[in-house]
Every structure is written in C-alpha cells, then in structure tokens.
Amino acid sequence: MSFLDRASEMQHREPTTELEKVLRQYSWAGSSEVLDVVVDNYRVLRDAGLLEEAFLTAWSYQKWGVPNWDDDFCEFWFAHLDRAALLKAGDPLPPGDSFVVYRGVAGDGVARRVRGYSWTGDEGIARRFARLRVENFGLGNPSVYSAVIKREDVLAYIDPSGKNEKEFLLLPRKLTEVRIVEETR
C-alpha cells in the first residue's frame, strides 16, 4: 500500500486548505511524525504566517499525544507559538470565564501524564481516552481527572474542525483544582 493510499484511508474530515491536504498525508503516522513536519519547518511556516495554523492542524491529526516530547521541550515549543494566532486557527471558545476540563489517563509514573496539554470539556470523552490507553497500550490504572482552566489561559479550542472531542489545548501549569474524578483499579 502506498503512502498516499494509506493517508487517504484516514477517517478525518475532508481537508479544506492546501496546508490541511499536505498534513493529512502524514495523518496515519505516529504523533511525532505528524508534528515533525511543523517542527522541522517552523521558520518557513512562521515567516509565511502559517505556523500556528499548521501546528494546530497537525496537533488535531495526531492520535496518542506526544510521548517523545518532554516537559522542557513542550514549554519551549509552546513559548514560540502566538496564542492569538492559535485561538484564531481553532474553533471559537465556548462561553464562560473558566472551564471545567477532563483528561483520561492510564499507566503509572511518567506514562500516566496527568498534566498533559490536551483536555476535553466532556467527561465521557475523557473516560473513553482512559479506556483506549488500556486497550491500545496495555496500561493499567485508568482514571479520569478534572481541572479548571481560565479562559485567558486556553491556547486553542478544537471541536467541530477537529475530531469532535471538545479539546482544550492548554499549558498544564495553568490548571487549577486538579483532582481525580474516577479511578478504576
């Protein structure tokens, strides 16, 4: 099966821009490969005014997070993105000054990644992600966490333009009231 055939089989929405068409070709790949296109070309994308749109598109195509990005790299990378441009590239934020967000995790130690960058506004979606981490990666201890994020601390919101996951992209250090909602042992 060719690269383009495999990319065409993906179940994402149809691309609406030339950038999305290019990035969709990488959508079957692992998360690091999807985002590598953007990271490796960030200067060109930035100079063209496309960095945040490219990043958000690549981020929405990834499947399992960015396990190869450590916290220092994430902080470094997100510091180079313009929040206003990210918000513009995403979907409109829901109404409110703050949001209760949820994250489904599994595993122990570093693999658990409670303080990740992607959270959802839907507890059921977080529960599904916790189960998927058990089923797809054999991790134990699935749990759902909740937290509060202020509107001014949300980097982007991806919902109808992405995978309909009500995804809040945020800096984990900006979360407050992080607590476990559901734990399955």
Buried (B, 14 or more C-beta within 10 A) or exposed (E): EEEEEEBEEEEBBEBEEEBBEBBBBBBBBBBBEBBBBBBEBBEEBBEEEBBBBBBBBBBBBBEEBBEEBEEEEBEEBBEEBBBEBBBEBBBEBEEEEBBBBBBBBBBEEEBBBEBBBBBBBBBEBBBBBBBBBBEEEEBEBBBBBBBBBBEEBBBBBBBEBBBEBBBBBBBBEBBEEBEEBBEEE
